[in-house]
Amino acid sequence: MTGRATSTRRIVTLAGDAILVAEFAAACQERGYTVECIAAAGGRGSRPRIPGLPKGARRVSRPSVRSSLAIELTNIDKDAKRRNLVLLDRTLRPGTLLLSSSVTVTVSEQSSWIKHPGRLAGIAALPGFLGGSFIECALSGLSGEGARQGAAAFAQSLGKEAAFVGDSVGMVLPRVVCCLANEAHFALMERIAAPEEIDTAMKLGTKYPFGPFEWARKIGYGQVYAVMHALHHSFGEDRYRPAPALRRAAEMEPLGDAKSV
Amino acid sequence: MIATVGVIGSGTMGGGIAQVAARAGLDVLLHDNVPAAVSAAVERMRADLRAGAGKGTISATEATQALARIHPCKSFKDLGAADIVIEAALEDLAVKRDIFQALDAIVAPSAILATNTSSLSITAIASLTKTPETVVGMHFFNPPTLMPLVEIVRGSRTSDATTLAVRDLALRLNKTPVVCKDTPGFIVNRVARPFYGEALRLLGEGVSTVEQIDAILTRTGGFRMGPFALMDLIGIDVNYAVSQSVYEQFFQEPRFRPHPIQRRMVEAGLLGRKTGKGFYTYK
């Protein structure tokens, strides 16, 4: 018997910051998803390299209508995030789940960008945060029950538990960790100690898993700066003002990992 | 070369520092305002060293030798024979300045005067002594027998020679020293503030719950304890006092502003494990 081969594997479409796309692609592929990554929405034929993208993950120019879900993973460039979400919302079937990183823009604000906000749920996506037991999720007032159930099912499909938190910039873990890194950069600017000494002190004095500089490098200075900038903008409080040293570190970071795709 | 260490205060910190120094082969002169407290500290050390010998982490001979190196002081003046005095008394600037002024009168000019403060200014403590260049911070972490870190805090007038000598001493005590400037909270108590402050804000804003924040930070963030469980362990009053101290010393910098939830819990006497109830309830 001949015929077109069909696949029952779930297709997940990814878009956003390259480092996060690569990380989610690897995690999804390991759990049996077929992974498609879309090029930057509105881009003209350029396909930025995605360092660390696993073999078998496909690069596509438009989202497949057969996608079971799409995940938008832009934290740094809000305009790119909006273009990606609009494209995904316009192209995917209306009932298809749309997850979006919501550490720099609330789910509520993102909901106002798209025509089908009922399918949108937020997740806390920062590089290196997929290794734990939870995926932090958030909903807007317009998110439907399907979005809640879909987010929980996605987390479960990766072997994790969904932890639903309030819709607030930074969510929980990213907010705490980025504020620690920000404070370490203020301390550095005051020349209290060298970065290595500060990292050592925080690991040995408090038993933190990583020193704040080590953690900022793992996450990416651009990502940490984006979270602090968003917190500062969202709350309008000086306590979230990004340290100039953090901003400089973000500006000097190689673009490869941070660029949106 | 430092051979004799004076320790003032024989509570958890002073007793622990004395034990660490004795185990490293240094003679220790241990003083406390309350003589019975010194005896109690020596008994705690004896029990701890015996337990170590029982577990095989130290030989029985080493344990006996370490205890023999602890010399309870009959009077404050006995500390005059020390090459370095590490003060681990109450965390109160007036108390510490009195102690340092008194030490100034009895120790050799070359002796180093160290304070185990976690948040007070070394520069302020040193200011009343005749030799501020010999005054330095040695911030051990609780319990000193187990925690590997020592913050070596340079006051405005601490000399390089003093800093190097104390750093060398910390290494001889098998500790990891980090040298830092005399600024509020030094490194750890300053950089760690957002761990508690943001957790309290997330709770106050209704973004998440005590249990969920702790679970996310431990099981996804990899922190050994969540901020609320840790505040309960430290003592909510102690944590609040450190927050307030850092906030005031930074002239009300908003990043360090304490949270009303914490103050209300202190007012209510809900101080954590030591009162049986804090963010969690303990039986």
Contacts between the chains, C-beta under 8 A, distances in Angstrom:
chain1	res1	chain2	res2	distance
A	129	B	220	6.4
A	131	B	220	7.8
A	132	B	216	7.9
A	132	B	219	5.6
A	132	B	220	2.8
A	132	B	221	6.8
A	132	B	222	7.1
A	133	B	215	8.0
A	133	B	219	4.0
A	133	B	220	5.9
A	134	B	215	7.1
A	134	B	216	5.5
A	134	B	219	6.2
A	134	B	220	4.7
A	136	B	216	6.4
A	136	B	220	7.6
A	163	B	212	6.0
A	163	B	215	7.2
A	163	B	216	5.7
A	165	B	207	5.5
A	165	B	208	4.6
A	165	B	212	6.9
A	165	B	216	7.8
A	166	B	205	7.0
A	166	B	206	5.9
A	166	B	207	3.7
A	166	B	208	6.6
A	168	B	202	7.7
A	168	B	205	6.5
A	168	B	207	4.7
A	171	B	207	7.5
A	172	B	202	5.9
A	172	B	207	6.8
A	172	B	208	5.3
A	172	B	212	7.6
A	172	B	213	5.8
A	172	B	216	4.9
A	172	B	217	7.4
A	173	B	216	5.4
A	173	B	217	6.3
A	173	B	220	5.7
A	173	B	221	5.0
A	175	B	198	5.5
A	175	B	202	6.9
A	176	B	194	6.5
A	176	B	195	6.2
A	176	B	198	4.8
A	176	B	199	6.5
A	176	B	202	7.9
A	176	B	217	6.4
A	176	B	221	7.3
A	176	B	227	7.7
A	177	B	221	6.5
A	179	B	194	3.6
A	179	B	197	7.7
A	179	B	198	5.1
A	180	B	191	6.5
A	180	B	192	7.5
A	180	B	194	5.2
A	180	B	195	6.3
A	182	B	194	7.6
A	183	B	190	7.0
A	183	B	191	5.1
A	183	B	193	6.6
A	183	B	194	5.5
A	183	B	255	6.7
A	184	B	191	5.2
A	186	B	255	7.5
A	187	B	183	7.8
A	187	B	187	6.8
A	187	B	190	6.3
A	187	B	191	5.9
A	190	B	181	7.3
A	190	B	183	6.2
A	191	B	181	6.6
A	192	B	180	5.1
A	192	B	181	4.8
A	192	B	183	5.4
A	192	B	186	7.5
A	192	B	187	6.3
A	192	B	190	7.7
A	193	B	178	6.1
A	193	B	179	6.6
A	193	B	180	4.2
A	193	B	181	7.1
A	193	B	187	5.7
A	197	B	178	4.3
A	197	B	179	6.7
A	197	B	180	6.8
A	197	B	187	7.2
A	198	B	178	7.8
A	198	B	187	5.6
A	198	B	191	6.5
A	200	B	149	7.5
A	200	B	176	6.4
A	200	B	178	5.5
A	201	B	149	6.1
A	201	B	151	6.4
A	201	B	178	4.7
A	201	B	180	7.5
A	201	B	187	4.2
A	201	B	188	5.3
A	201	B	191	7.6
A	202	B	187	7.3
A	202	B	188	6.4
A	202	B	191	5.9
A	202	B	192	7.1
A	204	B	141	7.9
A	204	B	147	7.3
A	204	B	148	5.0
A	204	B	149	3.9
A	204	B	176	5.6
A	205	B	141	5.3
A	205	B	147	7.3
A	205	B	149	4.3
A	205	B	151	7.4
A	205	B	187	7.4
A	205	B	188	3.9
A	206	B	188	6.0
A	206	B	192	5.5
A	206	B	195	7.7
A	207	B	223	7.9
A	207	B	224	4.6
A	208	B	223	6.4
A	209	B	221	7.2
A	209	B	222	3.5
A	209	B	223	6.5
A	209	B	224	8.0
A	210	B	222	7.7
A	212	B	191	6.2
A	237	B	254	6.3
A	238	B	254	4.6
A	238	B	255	7.6
A	239	B	254	4.1
A	239	B	255	4.5
A	239	B	257	6.8
